[in-house]
Amino acid sequence: MKISTALRTSIDQRITALEKEIAEVESTGERVLYATLALALLAAAVLSVLSTRSVVRPLNAVVDALGRGRRRPDRPSGTQAP
């Protein structure tokens, strides 16, 4: 009977230790998951800004060039080309 009680106590202690370890692993896993999510969102934001700028800057240059081409300084306003 004494061995049975000692064995049961040992098993209960081991179960408690394993449950504590499981909780720690879950907590660490959640922190890693949230950190990865935050980094992914940050990377997505940076990439979206960079890709938007890479499209908008050339378009602005084209619009500026077209705007300059429409206003010809050698002709007064309101006159047509021959």
C-alpha positions in Angstrom: 0.0 0.0 0.0 2.9 2.3 0.8 4.4 1.8 -2.7 1.0 2.5 -4.3 0.7 5.8 -2.4 4.2 6.8 -3.3 3.7 5.9 -6.9 0.4 7.9 -7.0 2.1 10.9 -5.5 5.0 10.7 -8.0 2.5 10.5 -10.9 0.5 13.5 -9.6 3.7 15.5 -9.2 4.8 14.6 -12.7 1.3 15.5 -14.1 1.4 18.9 -12.4 4.9 19.6 -13.7 3.9 18.6 -17.3 0.7 20.8 -17.1 2.9 23.7 -16.0 5.3 23.1 -18.9 2.4 22.9 -21.3 1.1 26.3 -20.1 4.6 27.8 -20.6 5.0 26.3 -24.1 1.5 27.7 -25.1 2.4 31.1 -23.7 5.7 31.2 -25.6 3.9 30.0 -28.8 1.4 32.8 -28.5 4.1 35.4 -28.1 6.0 34.1 -31.1 2.7 34.1 -33.1 1.8 37.6 -32.2 5.3 38.9 -32.9 5.4 37.2 -36.3 2.0 38.7 -37.1 3.2 42.2 -36.1 6.3 41.8 -38.2 4.2 40.6 -41.2 1.8 43.6 -40.9 4.7 46.0 -40.7 6.3 44.4 -43.7 3.0 44.6 -45.6 2.6 48.3 -44.7 6.2 49.1 -45.8 5.9 47.2 -49.1 2.5 48.7 -49.9 3.9 52.2 -49.4 7.0 51.4 -51.5 5.0 49.9 -54.3 2.5 52.8 -54.3 5.3 55.3 -54.5 7.0 53.3 -57.3 3.8 53.7 -59.4 2.8 57.2 -58.4 6.2 58.9 -58.9 6.5 57.9 -62.6 2.8 58.8 -63.2 3.4 62.3 -61.7 6.4 62.7 -64.0 4.2 61.8 -67.0 1.4 64.2 -65.9 3.9 67.0 -65.4 5.5 66.4 -68.8 2.1 66.3 -70.5 1.1 69.5 -68.6 4.3 71.3 -69.8 3.7 70.1 -73.4 0.2 71.5 -73.5 1.3 75.0 -72.5 3.7 76.2 -75.1 5.5 79.4 -74.1 6.3 80.4 -77.7 2.6 81.0 -78.5 0.3 83.4 -76.8 -2.6 81.9 -75.1 -5.7 81.4 -77.3 -3.7 81.1 -80.7 -3.7 78.0 -82.7 -0.9 76.3 -84.4 -0.7 76.6 -88.2 
